[in-house]
């Protein structure tokens, strides 16, 4: 039985007792006076019970009131706590280092996934089974050669053809310049005007070929320059995936270099640029494996993926009829320019290509490779678009060949690399000629730190080399 029911039953019993005592007392007064004391006793008992019941009722009411008050206090405290928690949850929280780190980690993981995807795509494009097959074939050929030689009587091999004592053209070193503080990553020569050098020290410099003096305020890039080309404007490629166009204003001996436009679209560093001095187009090759053509107003004309993968080097045919590209797969791709499309491949090389050059008549392509060799291909024609083997391999270098160039008006090829030497070969006999160095036409090295880049003027009168230590050397040709 609940408390409320017990309370109601007590009230009913009390009322019944009072009513009974009252009726009895009244009846006694009018009927029998002798039983009056009993009736009065019953009435007093009823009144006592009524007072006791009232007192219990008041105590019960106070107890219930105290319980209700405590419950209200507890509910108030709970509401206040919920309000505090709600305020804390909705208040702006300053970013924690852990949140920032997590965001950075997520971005890095996304970048890693993209890189892995690019690696897989590169492996798919690089025809690795074919390259492995060529390696195995070469090993078998060498093994057969070793066996055949072992069966023959021992004999002294024919000595190599002697190097020519001095080239029929002479170069005079005019300037040795401490130009940059880091690797001179690329060089270009504007026709008859000036030399442009870019470096990993994030600066671009413009120098007069005759005096070697800086003729424009150097400009900087926040990410460092990787490549450069000189055409209607100057163009630079960088590690931030962009191509920058620069306007040269003024007249020699003072120029002003001003940023003209930024070209975007590559997904990797811009490793190579190529442009003819009087051409209408600029070409950019990237680590993302794409080749793009632009006009000098900054419009993207065409874009095409190189099936060989990463592009490290570009070389235009001197008359602007086609373009060659090379990179990590070792295969060279030949391109038509309008439209931009691959037309053939120069194969038979298993080593990364660091530099490219096309002969003045457009019949030969030279590639400087990471294994220290310069490989020469005859450009295929007609119904044979692919050349499977080089026609010559020029060795004798210690370390990768970072720069190659044909002399525009004489049958000679130059090559420079990390061993610090600038070598010369006669074309087409490919006989070596005494190397250039800082003292003239004899000796073996220009710099112990290595040659990172060079460029030759379109008229063949100047040769500029850039060192791994930031030095520039300028040679002038003696007629």
C-alpha positions as CSV (number, residue, x, y, z in Angstrom):
1,X,0.0,0.0,0.0
2,X,1.4,3.4,-0.9
3,X,1.8,6.3,1.5
4,X,-0.9,8.3,-0.2
5,X,-3.4,5.4,0.3
6,X,-2.4,5.0,4.0
7,X,-2.8,8.7,4.6
8,X,-6.3,8.7,3.0
9,X,-7.3,5.6,5.0
10,X,-6.1,7.3,8.3
11,X,-8.2,10.4,7.5
12,X,-11.3,8.2,6.8
13,X,-10.8,6.3,10.1
14,X,-10.3,9.5,12.0
15,X,-13.4,11.1,10.5
16,X,-15.4,7.9,11.3
17,X,-14.2,7.9,14.9
18,X,-15.2,11.6,15.4
19,X,-18.5,11.0,13.8
20,X,-19.2,8.0,15.9
21,X,-18.2,9.7,19.2
22,X,-20.2,12.8,18.3
23,X,-23.3,10.8,17.5
24,X,-22.9,8.7,20.7
25,X,-22.4,11.8,22.8
26,X,-25.5,13.5,21.4
27,X,-27.6,10.3,21.7
28,X,-26.4,9.9,25.3
29,X,-27.4,13.4,26.3
30,X,-30.9,12.8,25.0
31,X,-31.4,9.1,25.8
32,X,-29.2,7.9,28.7
33,X,-27.3,10.3,30.9
34,X,-25.4,7.4,32.6
35,X,-23.3,6.5,29.6
36,X,-22.3,10.2,29.0
37,X,-18.8,9.7,30.5
38,X,-18.2,6.9,28.1
39,X,-19.3,9.0,25.2
40,X,-17.1,11.9,26.3
41,X,-14.2,9.5,26.6
42,X,-14.7,8.3,23.1
43,X,-15.0,11.9,21.9
44,X,-11.7,12.8,23.7
45,X,-10.1,9.7,22.2
46,X,-11.2,10.7,18.7
47,X,-9.9,14.2,19.2
48,X,-6.5,12.8,20.4
49,X,-6.4,10.5,17.4
50,X,-7.2,13.5,15.1
51,X,-4.4,15.6,16.6
52,X,-1.9,12.7,16.3
53,X,-2.9,12.1,12.7
54,X,-2.5,15.8,12.0
55,X,0.9,15.8,13.5
56,X,1.9,12.7,11.5
57,X,0.5,14.4,8.4
58,X,2.5,17.6,9.0
59,X,5.7,15.6,9.6
60,X,5.1,13.6,6.4
61,X,4.5,16.8,4.5
62,X,7.7,18.4,5.8
63,X,9.6,15.2,4.9
64,X,8.2,15.2,1.4
65,X,8.9,18.9,1.1
66,X,12.5,18.3,2.1
67,X,12.8,15.5,-0.4
68,X,11.3,17.6,-3.2
69,X,13.7,20.5,-2.2
70,X,16.7,18.2,-2.4
71,X,15.6,16.8,-5.7
72,X,15.2,20.3,-7.0
73,X,18.6,21.2,-5.8
74,X,20.1,18.1,-7.5
75,X,18.3,18.9,-10.7
76,X,19.5,22.5,-10.6
77,X,23.1,21.3,-10.1
78,X,22.7,18.8,-12.9
79,X,21.3,21.6,-15.2
80,X,24.2,23.9,-14.2
81,X,26.7,21.2,-15.0
82,X,25.1,20.5,-18.4
83,X,25.2,24.2,-19.2
84,X,28.9,24.3,-18.3
85,X,29.5,21.3,-20.6
86,X,27.5,22.8,-23.4
87,X,29.3,26.1,-23.1
88,X,32.7,24.3,-23.2
89,X,31.6,22.3,-26.2
90,X,30.5,25.3,-28.2
91,X,33.3,27.6,-27.2
92,X,35.9,28.2,-30.0
93,X,39.0,26.1,-29.3
94,X,42.4,27.3,-30.6
95,X,44.1,24.8,-32.9
96,X,46.4,22.4,-31.1
97,X,49.7,21.3,-32.4
98,X,48.5,17.7,-32.6
99,X,45.6,18.7,-34.9
100,X,48.0,20.5,-37.2
101,X,50.4,17.6,-37.2
102,X,47.6,15.2,-38.1
103,X,46.5,17.5,-40.9
104,X,50.1,17.6,-42.2
105,X,50.5,13.9,-41.9
106,X,47.2,13.4,-43.9
107,X,48.5,15.7,-46.6
108,X,51.9,13.9,-46.7
109,X,50.1,10.5,-47.0
110,X,48.1,11.8,-49.9
111,X,51.3,13.0,-51.6
112,X,53.0,9.7,-51.0
113,X,50.0,7.9,-52.5
114,X,50.2,10.2,-55.6
115,X,53.9,9.5,-55.8
116,X,53.4,5.8,-55.6
117,X,50.8,6.1,-58.3
118,X,53.2,8.0,-60.5
119,X,55.9,5.3,-59.9
120,X,53.5,2.6,-60.9
121,X,52.5,4.5,-64.0
122,X,56.2,5.1,-64.8
123,X,57.0,1.4,-64.5
124,X,54.1,0.6,-66.7
125,X,55.3,3.0,-69.4
126,X,58.9,2.2,-69.2
127,X,58.8,-1.2,-71.0
128,X,60.9,-2.7,-68.3
129,X,60.6,-6.3,-69.6
130,X,62.1,-5.2,-72.9
131,X,65.0,-3.4,-71.1
132,X,65.7,-6.5,-69.0
133,X,65.7,-8.6,-72.1
134,X,68.2,-6.3,-73.7
135,X,70.4,-6.5,-70.5
136,X,70.2,-10.3,-70.7
137,X,71.1,-10.3,-74.3
138,X,74.1,-8.0,-73.7
139,X,75.3,-10.3,-70.9
140,X,75.0,-13.3,-73.2
141,X,76.9,-11.5,-75.9
142,X,79.7,-10.5,-73.5
143,X,79.9,-14.1,-72.2
144,X,80.2,-15.4,-75.8
145,X,82.8,-12.9,-76.6
146,X,84.8,-13.9,-73.5
147,X,84.6,-17.5,-74.4
148,X,85.7,-16.8,-78.0
149,X,88.6,-14.7,-76.9
150,X,89.8,-17.4,-74.4
151,X,90.1,-19.9,-77.3
152,X,92.3,-17.5,-79.3
153,X,96.0,-17.1,-78.7
154,X,96.8,-14.1,-76.5
155,X,97.5,-11.0,-78.4
156,X,98.0,-7.3,-77.6
157,X,94.9,-5.2,-78.5
158,X,95.2,-2.4,-81.0
159,X,95.9,0.9,-79.2
160,X,93.2,3.5,-79.3
161,X,93.5,6.2,-82.0
162,X,95.7,9.0,-80.7
163,X,93.9,12.2,-79.7
164,X,94.5,15.2,-81.8
165,X,97.0,17.5,-80.2
166,X,94.9,20.6,-80.6
167,X,91.5,21.4,-82.2
168,X,91.4,23.2,-85.6
169,X,89.4,25.8,-83.9
170,X,90.8,27.6,-80.8
171,X,89.0,28.8,-77.7
172,X,90.4,31.4,-75.4
173,X,89.2,31.6,-71.8
174,X,88.1,35.1,-71.2
175,X,86.5,35.0,-67.7
176,X,86.3,32.9,-64.6
177,X,83.5,34.3,-62.5
178,X,82.4,33.4,-59.0
179,X,78.8,34.0,-60.0
180,X,76.6,31.8,-57.8
181,X,76.8,30.1,-54.4
182,X,75.4,26.8,-55.6
183,X,75.2,24.5,-58.7
184,X,74.6,26.4,-62.0
185,X,71.7,24.2,-63.1
186,X,71.2,25.7,-66.6
187,X,72.5,28.2,-69.0
188,X,71.2,30.0,-72.1
189,X,72.6,32.5,-74.6
190,X,70.5,35.1,-76.2
191,X,71.7,35.7,-79.8
192,X,74.6,38.2,-79.8
193,X,73.5,39.7,-76.5
194,X,74.1,38.1,-73.2
195,X,74.3,34.9,-71.1
196,X,71.6,33.8,-68.6
197,X,72.5,31.5,-65.7
198,X,70.2,30.0,-63.2
199,X,71.2,28.2,-60.0
200,X,70.0,26.1,-57.1
201,X,70.9,29.2,-55.0
202,X,67.5,30.6,-56.3
203,X,69.0,33.4,-58.4
204,X,68.9,34.2,-62.1
205,X,71.8,36.3,-63.4
206,X,72.3,38.1,-66.8
207,X,75.9,38.8,-67.9
208,X,77.5,40.5,-70.9
209,X,79.5,37.9,-72.9
210,X,82.4,40.2,-73.7
211,X,83.0,41.7,-70.2
212,X,81.4,39.1,-68.0
213,X,79.8,41.8,-66.0
214,X,76.2,41.6,-64.6
215,X,74.0,43.8,-66.7
216,X,70.7,43.4,-64.8
217,X,69.6,43.1,-61.3
218,X,69.5,39.4,-60.3
219,X,66.0,37.9,-59.7
220,X,65.2,35.2,-57.3
221,X,62.8,32.3,-57.0
222,X,61.5,31.0,-53.7
223,X,62.0,27.3,-54.7
224,X,65.2,27.5,-56.9
225,X,65.6,27.4,-60.7
226,X,66.0,24.1,-62.6
227,X,66.0,25.2,-66.3
228,X,66.2,28.2,-68.6
229,X,65.6,29.1,-72.2
230,X,66.0,32.3,-74.2
231,X,63.6,33.2,-77.0
232,X,61.3,36.2,-77.5
233,X,61.3,36.3,-73.7
234,X,63.3,34.5,-71.0
235,X,61.8,31.4,-69.6
236,X,62.7,29.6,-66.4
237,X,61.5,26.3,-64.9
238,X,61.6,25.5,-61.3
239,X,61.0,22.9,-58.6
240,X,57.6,24.4,-57.9
241,X,56.2,23.0,-61.1
242,X,55.8,26.4,-62.8
243,X,57.3,28.1,-65.9
244,X,58.1,31.8,-65.4
245,X,58.3,34.2,-68.4
246,X,60.6,37.2,-68.0
247,X,60.6,40.4,-70.0
248,X,64.0,41.9,-70.8
249,X,63.7,45.7,-71.1
250,X,66.3,48.4,-72.0
251,X,69.4,48.3,-74.1
252,X,72.9,46.9,-73.4
253,X,74.9,47.4,-71.3
254,X,72.0,47.9,-68.9
255,X,68.9,45.7,-68.8
256,X,65.9,45.3,-66.5
257,X,64.3,41.9,-65.9
258,X,60.6,42.0,-65.1
259,X,58.3,39.1,-64.4
260,X,55.8,38.8,-67.3
261,X,53.7,35.7,-66.6
262,X,53.5,32.4,-64.7
263,X,52.6,29.2,-66.6
264,X,51.0,26.4,-64.6
265,X,49.9,22.9,-65.5
266,X,52.8,20.6,-64.8
267,X,52.5,18.2,-61.8
268,X,56.3,17.8,-61.3
269,X,59.4,20.0,-61.4
270,X,60.1,21.6,-64.8
271,X,63.5,19.9,-65.7
272,X,64.0,21.1,-69.2
273,X,63.0,24.0,-71.5
274,X,63.7,24.6,-75.2
275,X,63.1,27.5,-77.6
276,X,64.5,28.7,-80.8
277,X,65.6,32.3,-80.6
278,X,63.3,33.4,-83.4
279,X,60.7,30.7,-82.8
280,X,57.1,31.2,-81.8
281,X,56.8,28.5,-79.3
282,X,58.4,27.4,-75.9
283,X,58.6,23.7,-74.9
284,X,58.7,22.4,-71.3
285,X,59.5,18.9,-70.1
286,X,58.7,17.8,-66.6
287,X,59.4,15.2,-64.0
288,X,55.7,14.3,-64.4
289,X,56.5,12.8,-67.8
290,X,54.6,15.4,-69.9
291,X,55.8,17.7,-72.7
292,X,54.0,21.0,-73.2
293,X,54.1,23.7,-75.8
294,X,53.3,27.3,-75.1
295,X,53.2,30.6,-77.1
296,X,55.1,33.6,-75.7
297,X,51.8,35.1,-74.6
298,X,51.5,32.3,-72.0
299,X,48.8,30.2,-73.8
300,X,49.1,26.4,-73.6
301,X,49.2,25.2,-77.2
302,X,49.5,21.4,-76.6
303,X,50.3,18.8,-74.0
304,X,51.4,15.2,-74.5
305,X,52.6,12.4,-72.2
306,X,56.0,10.9,-72.9
307,X,55.7,7.0,-72.9
308,X,59.3,6.8,-71.7
309,X,58.4,8.6,-68.4
310,X,60.3,11.4,-66.7
311,X,61.8,14.1,-68.9
312,X,65.3,15.3,-68.0
313,X,66.4,17.0,-71.2
314,X,65.1,18.6,-74.4
315,X,66.8,19.6,-77.7
316,X,65.2,21.3,-80.7
317,X,66.3,20.6,-84.2
318,X,68.1,23.9,-85.2
319,X,65.5,24.7,-87.9
320,X,62.5,24.0,-85.7
321,X,61.3,20.9,-87.5
322,X,61.2,18.5,-84.6
323,X,62.2,18.0,-80.9
324,X,64.0,15.3,-78.9
325,X,63.3,14.4,-75.3
326,X,65.1,12.0,-72.9
327,X,65.0,11.0,-69.3
328,X,65.1,8.3,-66.8
329,X,64.2,5.4,-69.1
330,X,67.1,6.0,-71.4
331,X,65.0,5.9,-74.6
332,X,64.9,9.1,-76.6
333,X,61.6,10.3,-78.0
334,X,61.3,12.3,-81.3
335,X,58.4,14.7,-81.6
336,X,56.6,16.6,-84.3
337,X,55.8,20.1,-83.2
338,X,52.5,20.9,-84.9
339,X,50.7,18.9,-83.6
340,X,52.8,17.8,-80.7
341,X,53.1,14.1,-81.1
342,X,55.8,11.3,-80.9
343,X,57.1,10.3,-84.3
344,X,59.8,7.8,-83.3
345,X,62.1,6.4,-80.6
346,X,65.9,6.1,-80.3
347,X,66.6,3.0,-78.3
348,X,69.5,0.8,-77.3
349,X,70.5,2.8,-74.2
350,X,69.9,1.5,-70.7
351,X,71.1,4.6,-68.8
352,X,69.4,7.8,-67.6
353,X,69.8,10.7,-70.1
354,X,71.0,13.9,-68.5
355,X,71.5,16.1,-71.5
356,X,70.7,16.3,-75.3
357,X,71.9,18.0,-78.4
358,X,71.0,17.9,-82.1
359,X,73.6,18.4,-84.8
360,X,73.4,21.6,-87.0
361,X,72.1,19.7,-90.0
362,X,69.5,17.8,-87.9
363,X,70.8,14.3,-88.8
364,X,72.4,13.3,-85.4
365,X,71.3,13.3,-81.8
366,X,73.8,13.2,-78.9
367,X,72.8,12.2,-75.4
368,X,74.9,12.6,-72.3
369,X,74.2,9.7,-69.9
370,X,74.5,9.0,-66.3
371,X,77.1,6.2,-66.9
372,X,79.6,8.7,-68.2
373,X,79.1,7.9,-71.9
374,X,77.9,10.1,-74.8
375,X,75.8,8.2,-77.2
376,X,75.1,9.2,-80.8
377,X,72.1,8.2,-82.9
378,X,71.4,8.8,-86.6
379,X,68.0,10.3,-86.9
380,X,65.7,7.7,-88.6
381,X,63.9,8.6,-91.7
382,X,61.2,7.2,-94.0
383,X,59.4,4.0,-92.9
384,X,61.9,3.2,-90.1
385,X,60.9,5.6,-87.3
386,X,62.9,3.8,-84.6
387,X,66.7,3.5,-84.2
388,X,67.5,0.5,-82.0
389,X,71.2,1.1,-81.5
390,X,73.5,4.2,-81.2
391,X,75.9,4.6,-84.1
392,X,78.7,5.6,-81.6
393,X,79.4,5.5,-77.9
394,X,81.9,8.0,-76.6
395,X,83.3,7.0,-73.3
396,X,86.3,7.8,-71.1
397,X,84.3,10.0,-68.7
398,X,84.2,9.5,-65.0
399,X,80.6,10.3,-63.9
400,X,77.5,11.5,-65.6
401,X,77.6,13.8,-68.6
402,X,75.6,16.9,-67.6
403,X,75.9,18.9,-70.9
404,X,76.5,18.2,-74.6
405,X,76.5,20.6,-77.5
406,X,77.4,20.6,-81.2
407,X,79.5,23.5,-82.5
408,X,77.1,25.3,-84.9
409,X,79.5,25.8,-87.8
410,X,82.2,23.2,-87.3
411,X,82.2,19.4,-87.1
412,X,82.8,19.1,-83.4
413,X,80.8,17.9,-80.3
414,X,81.5,19.1,-76.8
415,X,80.6,17.3,-73.5
416,X,81.0,18.2,-69.9
417,X,80.2,16.5,-66.7
418,X,80.9,15.8,-63.0
419,X,84.5,14.9,-63.7
420,X,85.2,18.6,-64.4
421,X,86.4,18.1,-68.0
422,X,85.0,19.6,-71.2
423,X,85.8,17.0,-73.9
424,X,85.7,17.6,-77.7
425,X,85.2,15.0,-80.4
426,X,85.4,15.2,-84.2
427,X,82.2,14.6,-86.1
428,X,81.7,12.1,-87.7
429,X,84.9,10.2,-87.0
430,X,84.3,10.6,-83.3
431,X,88.0,10.8,-82.6
432,X,88.8,12.6,-79.3
433,X,90.4,16.1,-79.3
434,X,92.3,17.5,-76.4
435,X,89.9,18.8,-73.8
436,X,89.3,22.4,-72.9
437,X,90.3,23.6,-69.5
438,X,90.9,26.9,-67.6
439,X,94.4,27.2,-69.1
440,X,93.5,26.8,-72.8
441,X,93.1,23.8,-75.1
442,X,95.3,21.4,-73.2
443,X,94.8,19.5,-70.0
444,X,91.9,17.5,-68.7
445,X,89.8,19.5,-66.2
446,X,88.1,22.9,-65.9
447,X,87.0,22.4,-62.3
448,X,87.5,19.7,-59.7
449,X,83.9,20.2,-58.5
450,X,82.4,19.3,-61.9
451,X,80.6,20.9,-64.8
452,X,76.9,21.1,-64.4
453,X,75.8,22.9,-67.5
454,X,76.9,24.8,-70.6
455,X,75.6,26.7,-73.6
456,X,77.1,27.7,-77.0
457,X,76.1,30.7,-78.9
458,X,74.2,30.2,-82.1
459,X,77.1,31.7,-84.1
460,X,79.6,29.5,-82.3
461,X,81.6,32.5,-81.0
462,X,81.1,31.9,-77.3
463,X,80.9,28.9,-74.9
464,X,79.7,29.4,-71.4
465,X,80.1,26.6,-68.7
466,X,78.5,26.5,-65.3
467,X,80.2,24.6,-62.4
468,X,78.8,22.6,-59.5
469,X,80.4,25.2,-57.2
470,X,78.6,28.1,-58.8
471,X,81.5,29.3,-61.0
472,X,81.0,30.5,-64.6
473,X,83.6,30.2,-67.3
474,X,83.3,32.1,-70.6
475,X,85.4,31.1,-73.6
476,X,85.6,33.1,-76.9
477,X,86.3,31.4,-80.1
478,X,89.4,32.5,-82.2
479,X,88.7,32.7,-85.9
